[in-house]
């Protein structure tokens, strides 16, 4: 699906799921690689489809997903590095599965507390709020 964006649009992407080094899986059926993502962003940039992009991924080896980004004005943040895991926060006993990962849980908690139309929080503020013992 195509975003209806232009050269003045700031795009925020938060992706979570299952992945490995430089790929992410969708419903255990399809996968997209860091090269595919990088090329998609380059196409968006060349077509004037964004001003800035903030990419946040919460998966195992998440930071490897933005290893290949080469287009300007993209910031990539990953919950885990190469050969690192991302861990579940809690599970739903009725569903029998984890419903949210730790990085996503604490990100959402932070965003709900501080983000509003007049907020002046920075990415540095966001990153500093994580405590390593909460994520591992």
PAZAPA-4460 file (N, C-alpha, C; in steps of 0.05 Angstrom, whole numbers, plus 32768, in hexadecimal, padded with zeros to 4 digits):
% residues 136
    n_x    n_y    n_z   ca_x   ca_y   ca_z    c_x    c_y    c_z   seq   type   mol
   8011   7FE9   8000   8000   8000   8000   8012   8019   8000     1      X     A
   800A   802D   7FF2   801A   8045   7FEF   8011   805B   8003     2      X     A
   8025   8066   8011   801F   807D   8022   8019   8095   8012     3      X     A
   8006   80A5   801A   8000   80BE   800C   8010   80D4   8018     4      X     A
   802A   80D4   8013   803D   80E6   801F   804A   80F7   8009     5      X     A
   8058   810C   8012   8066   811D   7FFF   8081   8126   800C     6      X     A
   808F   8138   7FFF   80AA   8140   8008   80AA   814F   8023     7      X     A
   8092   8156   802D   8090   8163   8047   8087   8150   805D     8      X     A
   8083   8137   8057   8078   8124   806A   808F   8117   807B     9      X     A
   8089   8117   8095   809A   8108   80A8   808D   80EE   80AD    10      X     A
   809B   80D8   80A8   8090   80BD   80A9   809B   80AE   80C1    11      X     A
   808A   80A3   80D2   8092   8093   80E9   8089   8076   80E4    12      X     A
   809D   8064   80E5   8097   8047   80E1   80A2   8038   80FA    13      X     A
   8090   8029   8107   8097   8019   811D   808F   7FFD   8116    14      X     A
   80A3   7FEB   8113   809D   7FD0   810A   80A6   7FBC   811F    15      X     A
   8096   7FA8   8123   809D   7F93   8136   8096   7F78   812A    16      X     A
   80A3   7F63   8132   809E   7F49   8127   80B5   7F36   812B    17      X     A
   80B8   7F24   8118   80CE   7F10   8119   80E2   7F16   8103    18      X     A
   80FC   7F16   810B   8110   7F1B   80F7   812A   7F0E   80FE    19      X     A
   813D   7F10   80EC   8158   7F07   80EF   816A   7F1D   80E4    20      X     A
   8183   7F16   80DF   8196   7F29   80D4   818D   7F34   80B9    21      X     A
   8185   7F4D   80B8   817E   7F5C   80A0   8165   7F52   8092    22      X     A
   8152   7F45   80A0   8138   7F3F   8094   8123   7F3E   80AA    23      X     A
   810A   7F43   80A2   80F3   7F40   80B4   80DE   7F2F   80A6    24      X     A
   80D1   7F1E   80B6   80BD   7F0C   80AB   80A1   7F17   80B1    25      X     A
   808F   7F11   809E   8073   7F19   80A1   8062   7F00   80A2    26      X     A
   8056   7EFB   80B9   8045   7EE4   80BD   8053   7EC9   80B5    27      X     A
   806D   7EC8   80BA   807D   7EB0   80B4   807A   7EA6   8097    28      X     A
   8073   7EB8   8086   806F   7EB0   806A   8081   7EC0   8057    29      X     A
   8080   7EDA   8059   8091   7EEB   8048   80A5   7EFA   8059    30      X     A
   80BA   7F02   804C   80CE   7F12   805A   80D8   7F29   8048    31      X     A
   80E1   7F3E   8055   80ED   7F54   8047   8108   7F59   8053    32      X     A
   811B   7F60   8041   8137   7F63   804A   813E   7F80   804E    33      X     A
   8155   7F85   805B   815E   7FA0   8060   8164   7FAE   8045    34      X     A
   816C   7F9E   8031   8170   7FA9   8016   8156   7FB3   800A    35      X     A
   8141   7FA2   800D   8126   7FAA   8003   811D   7FC4   8010    36      X     A
   8120   7FC5   802A   8117   7FDD   8039   8127   7FF6   8030    37      X     A
   8141   7FF3   802D   8152   8009   8024   814A   8013   8008    38      X     A
   8145   8000   7FF7   813D   8007   7FDB   8121   8015   7FDB    39      X     A
   810F   800C   7FEC   80F4   8018   7FEE   80F7   8035   7FF8    40      X     A
   8108   803A   800C   810C   8055   8015   8119   8066   8000    41      X     A
   812C   805B   7FF1   8138   806B   7FDC   8124   8072   7FC7    42      X     A
   8112   8060   7FC0   80FD   8066   7FAD   80EB   807C   7FB8    43      X     A
   80E4   807A   7FD1   80D3   808F   7FDD   80E1   80AA   7FDD    44      X     A
   80FB   80AA   7FE3   810A   80C3   7FE3   810C   80CF   7FC6    45      X     A
   8112   80BE   7FB3   8115   80C9   7F97   80FA   80D3   7F8D    46      X     A
   80E4   80C9   7F97   80C9   80D2   7F8F   80BE   80E8   7FA0    47      X     A
   80CE   80F2   7FB3   80C5   8107   7FC5   80AF   80FF   7FD7    48      X     A
   80B0   80E7   7FE2   809B   80DC   7FF3   809F   80DF   8011    49      X     A
   80B5   80EC   8019   80B9   80F2   8035   80CC   8109   8039    50      X     A
   80CA   8115   8050   80DD   8129   8059   80F2   811C   806C    51      X     A
   80E7   810E   8080   80F8   80FF   8092   80E9   80E5   8099    52      X     A
   80F9   80D0   80A0   80EE   80B7   80A9   80FA   80AF   80C3    53      X     A
   80E9   80A6   80D6   80F3   809A   80EF   80E9   807D   80ED    54      X     A
   80FD   806B   80EC   80F8   804E   80EB   8100   8042   8105    55      X     A
   80ED   8035   8113   80F3   8027   812C   80EA   800A   8128    56      X     A
   80FC   7FF8   812E   80F6   7FDB   812C   80FB   7FCD   8146    57      X     A
   80E8   7FBC   814E   80EA   7FAC   8166   80E7   7F8E   815E    58      X     A
   80FE   7F82   8158   80FF   7F66   8150   811A   7F5B   815A    59      X     A
   811E   7F42   8158   8139   7F37   815C   814A   7F43   8145    60      X     A
   8162   7F4B   814C   8176   7F57   8139   816A   7F6F   812A    61      X     A
   815A   7F7E   8138   814B   7F95   812C   815D   7FA9   811E    62      X     A
   8173   7FB0   812B   8184   7FC5   811F   818F   7FBE   8104    63      X     A
   8191   7FA4   80FE   819B   7F9C   80E4   8188   7FA2   80CD    64      X     A
   816F   7FA7   80D4   815B   7FAE   80BF   8161   7FC9   80B2    65      X     A
   816E   7FDB   80C0   8175   7FF5   80B4   8193   7FF7   80AC    66      X     A
   81A1   7FE1   80AC   81BD   7FE0   80A4   81C2   7FEB   8088    67      X     A
   81AF   7FE7   8076   81B3   7FED   8059   81A6   8008   8051    68      X     A
   819A   8016   8064   818D   802F   805C   81A2   8043   8051    69      X     A
   819D   804E   803B   81B0   8061   802F   81A3   807B   8026    70      X     A
   818A   807E   802A   817C   8097   8022   817F   80AB   8039    71      X     A
   817E   80C5   8032   8181   80DA   8047   8169   80DC   8058    72      X     A
   816D   80E9   806F   8158   80F0   8082   8148   80D8   808D    73      X     A
   8156   80C2   8092   814A   80AB   809F   8159   80A5   80B8    74      X     A
   814B   80A2   80CE   8157   809A   80E7   814C   807E   80ED    75      X     A
   815E   806B   80F3   8155   8050   80F9   815D   8049   8116    76      X     A
   814A   803E   8125   814F   8035   8140   8145   8018   8142    77      X     A
   8156   8007   814D   814E   7FEB   8151   8150   7FE3   816E    78      X     A
   813F   7FD1   8177   813E   7FC8   8192   8154   7FB4   8199    79      X     A
   8161   7FA9   8185   8176   7F95   8189   818A   7F97   8172    80      X     A
   81A2   7F8E   8178   81B7   7F8F   8164   81BA   7F73   8157    81      X     A
   81CF   7F71   8147   81D6   7F58   813A   81DA   7F42   814F    82      X     A
   81CD   7F2B   814B   81CF   7F14   815D   81C2   7F19   8179    83      X     A
   81B1   7F2E   817B   81A3   7F33   8194   8185   7F2E   8190    84      X     A
   8178   7F27   81A6   815C   7F21   81A5   814C   7F39   81B0    85      X     A
   8132   7F39   81A9   811F   7F4B   81B4   810C   7F39   81C5    86      X     A
   8104   7F42   81DC   80F6   7F31   81EF   80D9   7F3B   81F4    87      X     A
   80C7   7F28   81F8   80AB   7F2E   81FE   80A9   7F3B   8219    88      X     A
   8095   7F4C   821C   8090   7F59   8236   807D   7F47   8246    89      X     A
   8067   7F3F   823B   8054   7F2E   8249   8043   7F1F   8235    90      X     A
   8036   7F0A   823F   8025   7EFA   822C   8008   7EFA   8236    91      X     A
   7FF7   7EF4   8223   7FDB   7EF2   8229   7FD5   7ED4   822B    92      X     A
   7FCD   7ECC   8243   7FC9   7EAF   8248   7FB1   7EA4   8238    93      X     A
   7F9D   7EB5   8232   7F87   7EAB   8222   7F90   7EA6   8205    94      X     A
   7FA0   7EB8   81FB   7FAA   7EB5   81E0   7FC1   7EA1   81DF    95      X     A
   7FCF   7E9E   81F5   7FE6   7E8B   81F6   7FFE   7E96   81E7    96      X     A
   8001   7EB0   81E5   8018   7EBB   81D7   801F   7ED7   81E2    97      X     A
   8037   7EDF   81DD   8040   7EFA   81E5   8031   7F0E   81D5    98      X     A
   8029   7F24   81E2   801A   7F38   81D3   8029   7F52   81CE    99      X     A
   8040   7F55   81DB   8050   7F6D   81D6   806D   7F68   81DF   100      X     A
   8080   7F73   81D0   809C   7F71   81D8   80A3   7F88   81EB   101      X     A
   80B9   7F84   81F9   80C1   7F97   820E   80C7   7FB3   8203   102      X     A
   80D7   7FB4   81ED   80DD   7FCE   81E1   80C4   7FDC   81D8   103      X     A
   80B2   7FCE   81CC   8099   7FDA   81C3   8088   7FE3   81DB   104      X     A
   8087   7FD3   81EF   8077   7FDA   8207   8081   7FF4   8213   105      X     A
   809B   7FF6   8218   80A6   800E   8224   80A6   8026   8211   106      X     A
   80A8   8021   81F7   80A5   8037   81E4   8089   8043   81E5   107      X     A
   8075   8031   81E4   8059   803A   81E5   8053   8049   81FE   108      X     A
   805D   803E   8215   8059   804B   822F   8065   8067   822E   109      X     A
   807C   806A   8223   808A   8084   8222   807A   8097   820F   110      X     A
   8073   808E   81F7   8065   809F   81E4   804A   80A8   81F0   111      X     A
   803C   8097   81FE   8022   809F   820A   8025   80B4   821F   112      X     A
   803C   80B4   822D   8041   80C7   8243   8049   80E3   8238   113      X     A
   805A   80E3   8224   8067   80FC   821D   8060   8108   8202   114      X     A
   8054   80F9   81F0   804F   8104   81D6   8034   8112   81D6   115      X     A
   8034   812B   81CD   801C   813B   81C8   8024   8150   81B4   116      X     A
   8011   815F   81A9   8018   8172   8194   802D   8187   819C   117      X     A
   802F   818E   81B6   8043   81A2   81BE   805C   8197   81CB   118      X     A
   8060   817C   81CA   8077   8171   81D8   8091   8177   81CA   119      X     A
   80A6   8179   81DA   80C0   8180   81D0   80D4   8169   81D4   120      X     A
   80CA   8151   81D7   80DC   813A   81DC   80ED   8135   81C3   121      X     A
   8104   8129   81C8   8117   8123   81B2   811B   8105   81B1   122      X     A
   8128   80FC   819B   8130   80E0   8199   8143   80D8   81AF   123      X     A
   8154   80EB   81B7   8166   80E5   81CD   8157   80E0   81E7   124      X     A
   8142   80F0   81EC   8131   80EB   8203   8124   80D0   8202   125      X     A
   811A   80C8   81EB   810E   80AE   81E7   8122   8098   81ED   126      X     A
   813A   8099   81E2   814E   8084   81E6   8157   8082   8203   127      X     A
   8159   8099   8210   8163   8099   822C   814F   808D   823F   128      X     A
   8136   808B   8238   8122   8081   824B   8123   8063   824E   129      X     A
   8131   8055   823C   8133   8038   823E   8148   8030   8253   130      X     A
   8140   801C   8263   8153   8011   8277   815A   7FF4   826D   131      X     A
   8174   7FEE   826B   817B   7FD4   8260   816E   7FBC   826E   132      X     A
   816B   7FBE   8289   815F   7FA7   8297   8141   7FA4   8290   133      X     A
   8134   7FB8   8286   8118   7FB5   827D   8116   7FA7   8262   134      X     A
   812B   7FA8   8252   812A   7F9D   8237   8135   7F81   8235   135      X     A
   8146   7F79   8248   8153   7F5F   8246   814D   7F4D   825D   136      X     A
***
